[in-house]
């Protein structure tokens, strides 16, 4: 059914208002039912019969279209059904007229008009008598409304159903009590109740009241995103129009970079904040006071000219010589300064082959030198969790929401990579392996070495984390396995999926790099009981200083072997452990402040104060620590050994690498990749004697007593060397005891 174009400014619409089922917009719809196919076929056959002047046959054929839908409401019909039914009434009415049955023709025309009051009968080719009969029937059931809306255009509806004029600006509807509604963007809607009498005409004029207003912006340059009260409303685009070119002469900007006028959506009256943003330019925010306009003409604002925002980025790294990428583009090796970068957020990656990666999104402040000092860190591939059902079938699981949410908050000491390509291949390989090797899965294995190596290689990861959960596990537990590319044995952690605090605790452990150093006082402590009748009445009243290393901070402060430590600062201590904890608390000062430890010590001459300025000493990870993730330690110590600034740093990292391998009983690798390459200077604390002791211990575990004896013998002569830390047990004494055990 054709419809005429809506009139523009000053249009007058003639509305014939009617009382019946409202008109639905006729449209092409997908053929979904056999009933609709039959309806089309019957209508086509009827048209052919009318063309052949077989009117009686056409009436019978059209009856198969009309009769099943005689009592149907317009709202119950699809668009195509309604259009076909209207056309069927039209053709059958004409056929009745040609058969001389005017009464039946009138009945069909009335049924048609009650279904579609504005039906456009063919006035060009039909007999004037048929057209006259059709108009007389419409005159009995319809009235007319003439409405003028200011300002036009507007959307009209009658009784909630949209209406619009035909090609002559007229719309026929059934007579009766009608509710007319007029709407237009930016104006308050208006409603009016009308009573229309058949054959009569009613006129109405409605003036709409503005409630919002369009804003017009021009930006220099183009491609600027506009946010209205914090919500994006669009982006300006070029080229400039003649109107903008005229503004360029007035405001003094280059029209070649300007945008065409941009119309923001309708805005309520009042104060608004408008922000203009574009990459590489300084953002600008303006306040706009919007007043309503009866005609709702756009509120035109002065052109917004953004200033270019460039900045320099200086990058240093540990170690030097790492490649810097900004937004994926290579910029050079550290240390370097990258000039002329756009301000705002940038993805920065600092990487060095076989050492580590640093990656983060940082905000560059324009107009100044931004400094970035990074330490390369290991990369973790999180592969997700897998569920094993009661039949031994494995599928990828999405039950790790708590873990993913915590990871999304960011890791400080690890790069997290979740490459879609690597993950897809990895998950498929794991599921296939779990199905083909169910015994290994039930025995606790999660990743075989081949899959681990392939996943880490594709993702360029140092660590791989994966989990396994049983589908029918009432405990809702995951078994998480953390692997290192250095060897196939995992750290295993069991977590409850319904306890987020356990997830947070695990991630804290994962995101904590092993300590590189600890405060060094240079004295060894032993716990004793107080003398009978002395202070404390026989209870422990402070550890005894068993040794003081020559040249150490404790020696310089006047601490002597045999002194009893009574307090650290304001804290009373009763054991060596208390002293360690108190020293750690005293050292927890703001960065850049060097703490001095005040010890209250006592000897036969009485109590005195010793002020110790602690030094720094390397630390050695323990062989067994339930809180330590040893694969995390392997990745960290390998990176430190490659990133070391001097031989002492490198030696301490390799020493710890060897100890971490020993934890997994990988003694050959501990020796080859750790202890045999570690070199520390001779002296007190963690030193050459420490390395020799661990070489001997590793050789003993490997089944090489001769090499073990040789290393222990050398370690026993390293006076002042310690284990664990600078204030730990004597390495020389420990080596001597091991030699005795070997005899």
N, C-alpha and C positions, 0 to 999 in steps of 0.2 A: 504494500500500500504506500503510495507516495505521500509525502508531506512537504509543504512549502517551507521556505526559509523563514526563520524568525525575523520580524521587522526590526529595524534599528531605531535611532533616536526619534522620539516623537511618535512611535507606532501606536496604532489603535487596533485592538483585537476584538472581533465580534465573536462572542461565545454564546452558543445555543446550549443552555444548561438543561440536563435531563436527569431523570430518576431511574437508574438501572445499574446493572453490573458495570463497573468502570472498564475503560478500554485498557488493554495491555499493549505495550509496544510490540508491533509485529516484527519478527526477526527470523533469520535462518537458524534452525536448530538441528543438531545432529539427529539422524534417523535412528532411534533407539528401539522402537516397538513395531511389531507386525501390524498393530492397529493403524498406526500412522501410514505405513506403506499401503495398506488396503484403502485408506482414505484418499491418498494421492491417486491411486489407480482408478478408483471410482470417479473421482472428479475429472480425471483426464478423459475417461470414456464418455462422461456426460458432455464435455466440451465438444468432442467429436460428433456426438449425436445432434447437438444444437447446430453445429456447422452444416450438418446434413439435413437440417430442418425436421429432425425426428424428436419433436418436443415432448411427446408423451413418454417415449423411452428415456429421454433425459430426465424427466420428473421422477420416474421410478429409480433411475441410477442415483440421482442426487438424494433420494430418500435414504439410501444406505449410508450416506454421509451425515445427514441431518438427524434422522430419527433417534439413533443411539445417544445423541448429544442434545436433544431438544430441551431438556431441563437443566443442562449444565450451566454453571455460572462462569463468567469470563475468567475469574481468578483460578478456576479449576482446570483451565485449558493451557497448553503450551502455546508459545507464540505462533508456531506454524499451524497447530490445530485451530486456533482462533481465526487465523487468516483464511484457512481453507473453509471453515464453517461459514464465515461471513460471505465469502465468494459463492459458496453453495446456495445460501439463501438468495443472493443476488440473481444467480443463473436460474434458480427454480422459479423465482418471482417473474422473471422475464418470460420463462417458458409457459407459466400459467396464463400470463397476459396474451401471449401468442395463440394459446388454445382457447381464448375467450373467457377464461375463468378469472375475472377481475377480483372477486372476493378472495380467492386463494392467493392471488398475487399480492393484494394488500396485506394479508396475514403474514406472508413471507417477508415482505418489506418491513412490517412492524417488528417481527422477531429479529430481523437483521439490525434495525435501528436500536432496539433495546440492548442488543449485544454490543454494537459498535455505532453509537449515535452519529459520529462524524464520518461514517463510511462515504468515500468519494465515488458516487456512481458515475459511469462514463457518460458525460453530457455531450461528447463530440459525435459519437457514432450511433447512440441509441435513438429510438423514435422519441420525438418530443412528448408524445402521449405517455410513454413509460416514465420519462423524467418527471413529467407533471404529476403523475400518480405517486411517484416516490416522494416528491416534495410535499404533496398534500398529506401523505401519511406522516412525514416528519413534522409537519405543522400541527398535527393533532397531538403529538407526544413530546414536542420540544419547544422550549422558549429560547430567547437569545439574550446574551449579555455583551455589552460593549464596555471594555475596561481600558483605562489609560493609566500606565504606571510611570511614575517620575522618581528617579531617573531609570531609563531602560538600560539594558534588557533585564528581564527577571524570569524566574522559574515559577510556573503556575501549577497549582493542583486543585482538584475539586474532590471533596470527600476523601482526601488522602492519596488520590491517584493522579499522577502527572498528566497534564494536558498541554497541547500546543496547537497552534492554528494550522489550517491547511494552506494550500498555495494561494488562496484568496484572503488569508487572514481570518478565516472563520473556523469555528469548531462547534459541532452540534453535539449536545448532550440531552439526556432526558429531563423532563420538567420535574419540579418539586422543590423541597427545602434542601439547599446545598450549602456546603461550607467551602468558601473560596480561600485559598492560602497563597500569598505572594512572598517569594524569597529572592534575595540577591546577595552575593558575597559582599560583606562589608556593611550590611544594613540589617536592622531588626526586622524579623519576619512580621507580616500582618495577616490577620484572618478576619473574615467577615461572613456572617450568615445571611444568605439570600433566599428569597422565595420566588421561584420562577414559574410563570404561568405559560402554558403551551400557547405558542403563536404570538407571544408578547416579547418585548425587548426591554432589557434593564441595562442602564449605564452606570458605571462606577469609575471614579478617579481616585487613585491611591498614591500618596507621596511617601516614599520610604525614608526612614530616619537612619543616618549613618551611625555605626557603632565601632568601626575600625577603619584603618587607613593604610594604603600602600605606601611604602618608602622607596625612594629611588636613590641609588648610589652610583657614583662613578669612581673607579679606583685607578691609580697609577702605581704600579703596572697592572696588567690584566692577570687573570688566574689567581685572584685573591679570594680566600675563603672568608665568608661573612658569618659571624655568630651573633645571633640576637638573644640577649639575656642568657648567654652561655650555650645556646642551641644552634648548631649549624643550619643555615637556611639556603645555602647555595654558594656558587663560585662565579665570580665575574669572568667574562670572556671578551676577547677582542674580535674584530678590529673596532676602532673608535668610529662613531657615527659623526655626520656633519655637526650635530648638536654638541658633541664632545669636543670636536675640533674648534668650535667657536669658544667653548669654555677654556680650552688650552691657551688661547690668546689672552683671555681675561686673567687666568690664574697662573700662567707662566710655566706650564709643563709640556713635555714632548708628547703630542697626540699619538705618535707612532707606537708608544708603549702602553697607551691607556686602553681601558676596557670600554665597551659599549655600556649604556645605562643598564643597571641591574635593578629589577623590581623585587623587593623583599615581600614576603607574604603579608596579608592584612594584619595590622598591628593595632591593639587596643590603645585607647587614649591614655596618656600618662607618661612617666619617665621610663626610659629604656636605655640599656647599655649595649652598644654595638661594637664588636671587636673584629678587626681585620687582620688576617694572618696569611703569610706566604713564606715558604721556605726561603732562607737566605735574606729575609727582610725583617726589620724590627716590627713587631706587632704594634697595633695602635688601637686604643679603645676610646670611644667618644660617647658622650651622654646625649640622648635625643629626647626632646619633649614633644610628644605627639598630640596635636589638637585635631579634632574631627572636622571634616569638611562636608557640607551638605551634598556636594557633587562627587565627593570622594576622589578628587584629583590627587595624584601621587605627591607626597611631600618630598621635594627635591632638596638634597643636602649638598653642601660644598664638596668638591672633589677631595678624596682622601689619597694623599701621596705618601707612600711608604718609603722609608729610607733603607738602603741596602745594609745588611748586617753581615760583616765578615769578621773573622777572628783567626788567631794563630793557636796551634796546639803543639805544645812541647811534650814529647814522650821520652821517658827514660824507663829502663827495665832492668830487672835482675834475672838472668845475666844480660849484659849488653849484646848487641848484634842481633836482636830479634826483629823480625819483619813486622811492619805496622801496616794494617789495612783499615781504611776508614770508609764505611759503606761498601765494603767489598773491593775497594780500589787500593792497589799497592802504593804506598807512599815512601818507602825506604826502610832503613834499619836504624835501630836505636843506638845511641841517643840522636834524636832529630827533632827539628821544628817543622811542622806542616803549616805553611802560610795560606791565607786566603780561604779558609773553610767557611761554609755557611754556618751561622749560629743556629742554636736549637739542638734537638736530640740527634745523636749520631751513634751508629753501631761501630765500635772500635774493637779490632782484634790484634793482639800482639802475639806472635808465634815464633818459635825457634825449633827447627827440626831436631827430633830425638831429645828434646829437653822438655818443652811444655807449651801451654797456650794460656793466654788471658783474653777473656772476651766479656764485653759488657756494653750496655747502652748508656751513654753519658750525655749530659746537657752542656753545650758549649755556650758560654756567655759572650755575646758580641762585644767588640771594641776593646778587648784585652787579651793577654796571653794566657791561655788555659794550660795548666801543668798537670800531667798525668804520670805518676810513678807507679809502675806495676811490677808485681812479682809473678812470674809464670807459674802455672799450677796444673795439676793433672786433670785429665778429662774423663768424665764418667758417662757411660751409656746406660740409661735405665730402660730395661727391656720390658717391664711390666710383670704381671703375675699370670700364672697358668693354673687352671683348675683341672684336677684329675677326678673323674667320676668313679662310681663304684665298679664300673666295668673296665676300668683302666684306660678309658679314652681321655685324651688331653685336649683342652681348648684354651684359647686366650681368654683371660678373665678381666672384667672391668670392676673388680671388687677392691681396687686400690685407691679409691677416691681420697681417703684421708692422707695417704702418702703423696699423691699428686698435688693436693692442695698445699701441703707443707713445702714440697719442692718448688712450687710456683712462686713462693715468697723469696726464693733465691738462695744460692749457696755461696759462701764467702771464699772458700778455699778450693773449690772444684768447679770446673766448667761442666755444665750439664748439656748433653746432646741427645736429642731424640729424633734422629734422621728418619723420616717416613720410609725411605727406600730401604735403609738398613734394618729398620724394625720389621717391615713386612717380610723380608727374606728370613730374618732371624726367627720370627715367631713360627713361620711355616716349618723351618728346619727343626726347631725345638719340639713342636707338636708331632712331627713325623718320627723323631727319635724317641719321644716318650711312648708312642704307640708301638714302635718296633722293639724297644728295649724296656718293657715295663718293670722287669726285675731290678734294673739299675735305678729306676725312678723310685721304686718302693724302698730301695736300700738307702735312699737319701741323696742320690746324685741329682743335680738339676741341669747342669750343662756339661756335655762332653768336651774335651779339649778342642776338637776340630771345629765345632760350632762356635766355641768361645773365641778362637783365633780369627775365624772368618768375620764374626760380628765386630770385634774390636778393630780389625783391619779396615772394614768398610766405613766404620764411624770414626776412625782415627782416635780411638779411645784407649786410655790406660787401664780403666776399670770398667767392669760390667756388673750391673746389679739386676738380678732376676728373682722371681718368687714363685712358690708353688703352694697351692692350697687344695684341700680335699673338699669335694662338693658336699659331702655329707658330714663334715666335721662340725660337731656340736660346739666345739671350742672356738670356732671362727678364727682359726689360726693360720697365718702364713709362715712358710719357711723361706726366709730371704737369704740369698747366697750372694756374697760380694766376691768377685773374682778379679785377679790382676792378670795382665797379659804376661807377667813374668813366670807364672807357673799355674797348674790347674786346680790346686786345692783352695776351696773357698772359706771365707769367714761365714759362719751360719748364725743367723739370728731368728728367733721365733717371736712373732708379733701377733697381737689380737687385732682383728679388723675393726672391732667395736670400741677400741680404746685409743683415742687420738693422742693421749699423753705418752703412750708407749712409742707411737710413731715419731713424735717430736723428740723424744729421748734418743731414738735410733739416729735420726738425722743430725742431732747435735754431735753424736759420736762420729758419724760419717764426715761431718763438716769441720771436725777438729783435727788440724794437722799436728803430728807429734812435735813436742817441744824441741827446739834446737839447742837451747842452753838453759841454765838455771843459775841463780845466785851462788857464788862460791865464796865461802868463808875460809876454807883451808884448814879445817879442824875436824877430827872425828870424835863422835860422842858415843858413850855406852851408858846404859841404864843400870843403876845400882840401888841398894837400899841404904837409907841413912844410918849412921852409926847409932847404936843403942843409946838412948838417953839424949841424943842430939836433937836438933830441930826436926820436927815432924814425928818424933816419937817412934822411930823405926820404920815409918812409911817412906815411900819414894819421895824425895824432896829435890829432885833435879839431877840431870845426867852429868856424868863426869867426862871431862875432855881427855880422851885417850891419847890423842896425838895432835900436834900442830905442825903443819908442813912449813919448812923454811921458806921465807920470802912471801908467804901467803898473807892475805888481808888480816887474818886472825893474829898471825905472828907480829905484823906491823902494829896491831892495836894492843899488844902486850898480853894476849891470852897465852897461858902456859899449860902444858900437859899436867893433869891432876886437878885443875880448876873445876869447881862444880858450878854449873849454870843455874842460877835461881830465877831469872826473869829475862824476857826479851821485850824491850820497851816497857810498857805498863802491864804486860801479860806475865803472870806467874807460870812457870813451866815445871813439870814433874817428870818428863821423859824426853828422849831424843826426838820422838815424833812430835811432841808439843813444840819443841824448838823449831823443827822444820816448818810446821804450820804457821807459827808466829812470824818467822822470817819471811815466809811467802806473803803474809798479810802486810808486813811492814814494807815489802817491796812493791805492793800494789799502789803505787803513786801515779799521778798524772804523767803522761809521756814527757820526757825531757828533764824530769826532776830525778836527781841521783839520791837514793835513800842512804842514810847512815843507820846502821843497826846498833842500838844501845843494849849492851849485855850487862846484866848484873851477875858477876862471878864472885866466887868465894874460894879462898884457900886457907891454910893454917893461920895466916896473918890477919884474916878477916875478909870482909866484903869490899869490893871495889867495882868501878864502872869501866867497861871497855867499849870504845866507839870503833866499830868495824865498818869500813867502806867496802862492801862486797864487790867482788869481781864477777865476771861471767865465765862459766865453764861449760863445755859441751856435756850433754847427757846421753846416756845409752838406754834404749828401751829394754824393759825386762823380757826375758825369754817367755814368760807366761804372765799375761795380764788379761783378766776376763773382760775388762772394759775397752781394750784396745782392738781395733780392726787391723789385723796385721797386713792384709792386702793393701789397705789404704796406706799403711806405713811403707810397704815396698814401693808403691808408686811415688810417694813423697821423697823417700831417700834416694831413689834413682834420679829423680829430677834435681835434687840438691847436689848430688855428686857431679852432675853435668853443668849446673849453674854456679858452682862454687867460685868465689872470688880469689881464693888462695888455696894452697895445699892443705892447710890445717882444716879449713871448712870441708874440703873434698874428703880428707881422711876421716873426719867425724861422720860424714854422710855414708861413706862406704863401710865403716865399722857398723853402723846401725843397719845398713842394708844386709850385711852378713848375719846379724842377730835375728832380723826378721825372717830371713831364709831358714835359719836354724829352728825357729818356732814351728815351721812346717816340716821339719826334719829333712829339708833339702840341703844336706851338708855339703855335697859337692859344689852346688851353686853358691852356697855361703862362702866357701873357701875361694872358689875361682873368681866370683864377681864382687865379693866383699872384702874378706880379710887379707887375701894375698895382694890386693891393690891398695889397701888402706895404709896410709903413712901419717903418723903424728909425731911431733917433736918429743924428745925425751924431757922429763920434768915431772912436777907434781900434778895431781889430778888426772883427768882423762888424757892419756898420753900414750907413748909408744909401748909402755908396759901393759896398758889396757888391751891394745891390739894383740900383743903377744899372748896374753892370757886367753883371749877368745880364739886365737888360732890354735892353741893347744887343746882347748875344749872341743873345738870343731873336729880336729884330727882324731881325738879320742872317740868321738861319736862316729866318725867315719871308719873306725877300726884300724887306725894307723898309730899304734902306741909309740913308735920310734919318733915320728914327727911331733906327736903330742909332747913327749918328754923333752925334746929339743926346745919347743916353744915355751913350755912351762919353766924350764931352766933359765932361759933368757928373761922371762917375766919376773922370776923370783929375785933377779938382781936389779930390777927397775924400782929403786927406792922412791917413795912418794906417789907412785901411780895408784889410781883408784878405780873402782868399778862403780857402775850406775851413774855417779856424778862426781864433781870435784870434791865433795865431802863424803863420798861413799866409802865402802870397805876397801882395805888395802889390796890392790891387785897382786903385789909381790907376796903378801902373806897367803892369799888364796892359792897362788901358783905353787908355793912351797908345800901347802897341804896336799895339793893334787900330786906333787912329786912323791910325797910319802905314801900316798895311796897306790901309786904305780909300782912301788918297790915290792 
